[in-house]
Amino acid sequence: MPNRIKDKDQDVSAQLKAKLEDVKQDLGDMAKIVSNASAGAVSDAGQAAREAVASGRDRARSLENSFEDEIRDHPLRSVLVAGGIGILAGMLWRR
């Protein structure tokens, strides 16, 4: 009788060890899945950021060209606007 209990105990212990190994394997697989998913999300976010930077750069160049065209078309008005901005900045600086 004690041998049968001991055998059953060893069987249960072996089954628990096998289940534990299965759980470890499953957790490892899940970790890989999460890692791959997060790497993909980071990659997508990086691509979106690069596109946003490129778009911003293009808009800045467009604005720069627009300002240059406006200055060439209306030089006197451009000088007067720049002077007015300078006067306002000076007044605010003194306060």
NUBABA-881861 format. One record per atom (N, C-alpha, C): y, z, x; residue in one letter. Coordinates in steps of 0.001 Angstrom, whole numbers, plus 524288, in hexadecimal, padded with zeros to 5 digits. Example, Ala and Ser with C-alpha at 12.3 -4.5 7.8 and 13.67 -1.06 7.14 Angstrom:
7E9C681E7883386a7EE6C81E788300Ca7F31C81E7883390a7F73681BA883232s7FBDC81BE483566s8001E81EBE83264s
//
This chain:
7FB598000080325m800008000080000m804EF8000080356m805668035980755p80A178034580A90p80ACA7FE0F80D52p8067E7FB6280EB0n806F87F65481145n809487F23C80D96n807B97F28A8088Fr809D47EECD804C9r80FA87EF9D80402r811577F472803FCi816F47F59E8037Bi819DB7F3A780842i8176F7F49280CCBk819D57F2CE811ADk81A2A7ECCE811CAk816087EA4081002d815FF7E48D80FD5d81A237E28080C0Bd81A747E50580782k81E607E374803A5k823DB7E43D805E1k824A37E898808A1d829AA7E9C080B06d82B1A7E58680F00d8274A7E3E68120Eq828417DFC7815F2q8295D7DA9281345q826967D97E80EFDd827877D4AE80C11d82D0E7D492809D2d82EA27D8E580785v833E67D93D80549v837F67D8BC809A4v836ED7DB4D80DFAs83A7E7DAF98126Bs83AEE7D56281463s836AA7D2A1814C2a836B57CD348168Ba8398E7C9BD812A1a838B97CAC080DA6q83B777C7B5809A7q8415E7C89D809E5q842E07CD8580AA4l848757CEC480B0Dl84AE57CC2580FD6l848007CC2F8142Dk849FC7C99D818E6k84AA47C3BE817FEk846E17C16681554a8472F7BBCE81432a84BD47BAA4810A6a84C8E7BDE680CACk851037BD3380921k8562D7BDE880C06k856537C1BA80F88l85AFF7C2AB8129Fl85C467BDF081602l858627BB9481847e859397B6DB81B66e85B3F7B262817FCe8591E7B1F58133Cd85B007ADFB80F97d860C67AED780E43d862247B3C080D4Av867937B50B80C0Bv86B1E7B3C7810AEv869697B52181567k86C7B7B3EA81A14k86D597AE0581A87k8693B7AB068199Eq8699D7A553819EBq86D677A343815C6q86CFC7A55581108d870757A3A880CD1d876297A4EE80E15d877087A99A81029l87C637AB19811A2l87E7B7A78F815F8l87B277A644819ACg87CC57A2B481DD2g87E2279D5781BB0g87AFD79B738180Dd87C127966581599d881337968581290d8820B79ACE80FABm886EB79B5380CB6m88B9F79B8E8105Bm88B1E79E3C814B0a88F6579E8F81873a890BF7992781A99a88CC57960B81B9Dk88DB6790B481D7Ck8908378D788195Ck88EDC78E0581474i8915678B1A81032i8971278C9E80FB0i89828791AE80FCCv89D8B7938980F57v8A0C4791AB81403v89E7C791ED81891s8A1357903481D44s8A28E78A6C81CF1s89ED57874681B55n89FCD781AC81AD4n8A3E878088816A3n8A3A87835D81254a8A76E7828C80E23a8ACEB7840A80FE6a8AD647886C812AAs8B29178A1281476s8B49C7866B818AAs8B1307846281BEFa8B2E4780A581FEAa8B4F377BB781D50a8B26877A0B81927g8B43D7757B81647g8B97F7767D813C0g8BA3677B2381193a8BF3177C7C80F1Ca8C38E77CB281327a8C26B77EEB817AEv8C65277F2C81BDDv8C7B3779AD81DB0v8C3C97766481E28s8C4B6770FC81FBEs8C82276E3081BBCs8C6FB76EFB816B4d8CA1B76C9281290d8CFB376E98812A6d8D053773A98137Ca8D591775EE813B3a8D891773D081869a8D5DB7733C81CC9g8D861771098216Eg8DA2676B7F82087g8D6E47687081DEDq8D8507630381CB4q8DD01762E18190Cq8DD0F7664481521a8E1747667E8117Ea8E6757680B81457a8E60B76BB181803a8EAA576D5E81B01a8ECA8768E581E69a8E911765FE820EEr8EAC37618F82421r8ED8475D6F820D0r8EB6D75C7E81C1Fe8EDE3758AF818A6e8F34175A8A816E0e8F3BF75F99815C0a8F8CD761BF81421a8FCCE7615481889a8FB247626881D4Ev8FEA9761FB821CDv9005F75C5082287v8FCB6758BD8221Ca8FDFC7532E822B5a901C27517681E71a900DD7532E819ACs90453751D58155As909CC7541B8163Ds909FC758FD817EFg90F0D75B7581915g911EB758AB81D75g90F127571A82169r9116A75440825CAr913AB74F07823E8r910C074C558209Ad912997475981E80d917887481281B30d9178F74C218180Ar91C3274D2D814C5r920E574E9481823r920067519381C4Aa924517530081FCAa9268874E1F82271a9232574A9B82420r92501745BF82683r928087427A8229Cr926237426481DD0s928CE73F74819B6s92E41741B0818B8s92E99746E68186Bl933B674961817B1l937537484F81C4El935387488E820FBe938567477C825A4e93A8B741F282567e9374373E36823FCn93916738CD8238Fn93D307384281F42n93C7B73B1181AEBs9404C73AE2816A8s9458D73D0E81874s945727417081B57f94A4E743B481D5Bf94CFF73FF782119f949F573D9C82482e94C40739ED82839e94EB77354782564e94C137334B82173d94E3372EEE81E6Ed9533D7308481BABd9534B7352381969e957F673719816AFe95C84737BE81A78e95B7E739B781F1Di95F9E73A6982303i961BD7351F824C1i95E517314D82583r9601372C088270Ar9634072973822B1r9619872A4281DC7d9644A727C981967d9698572A618182Ed969EF72F7B818F0h96EA97326F8178Bh9700F7363C81BF3h97202734508205Bp97300737CC824D0p9775373BCE823C4p97B8A73A4B82126l97FDB73DF282037l97E117425D81CA4l97B5E7411581877r9796F74516814DEr975BE748CC817BFr9727E746B081B34s96ECA749EC81E1Cs9719974DCD821A1s975CE74C0C82425v978DE74F8382788v97B74753C28244Cv97DA17524A81FC5l980347562681C70l97C5375A2E81A52l977B675871818C9v973B675C1C816E4v9721375FC981B44v9712D75DB281FEEa96FA4761028245Ba973EC764F082598a978D87633A82562g97D33766D782656g97D6876B168223Cg97CA1769AB81D45g97CA676D8781909g9784A77184819AFg973CF76FB181B2Fi96F707734E81C1Ei970B5776F3820A1i97335774D9824B5g974BB778158292Dg978A877C46827A0g97C7577ACC82466i9805D77E9B822A3i97DC6782E681F65i97A527816481BC8l9779178551818A3l97438788EB81BFAl97191786AF81FCEa96E54789E582351a971BF78DAD8265Fa9763E78BD582830g979C778F3B82B17g97BCF793AF827B5g97D0C79280822C6m97EFB7969881F47m97AB279AAD81E42m975F3798DA81D84l971AF79C8481C96l9705779FA18217El970FE79D42825F7w96FC279FD982AEEw973817A46F82BE2w978737A3BD82A65r97C547A7DE82B41r97B427ACA5827E8r979037ABFA82386r9782F7B06381FF9r973C37B383821C1r
//
